[in-house]
Amino acid sequence: MEILSQLLPFVFLIAIMYFVIIRPQQQQAKKHKIMVDTLAKGDKIVTSGGLIVEIKKVEESFFSVKFNNDVEGRLVKEAVARKYEDEA
């Protein structure tokens, strides 16, 4: 019984950390993965480096992207920060 009363604060602290830190991060990672998986040709994205590029082709682990009128390159899917929404 004494061991249980000593471990109870640690169990409570771990539960708080799970609901405040770990679970929200998992949900955010899941949303980001779904967003990356639904990107298609023609979508504009913001890279983790801050560049705004347009997707030209979707590959298995890369995007072929267009930086401007005559510069194209490949971008790993993990480098996508978010989808770019034009400000009207």
Secondary structure, 3 states (H helix, E strand, C coil): CHHHHHHHHHHHHHHHHHHHHHHHHHHHHHHHHHHHHCCCCCCEEEECCCCEEEEEEECCCEEEEEEECCEEEEEEHHHEEEECCCCC
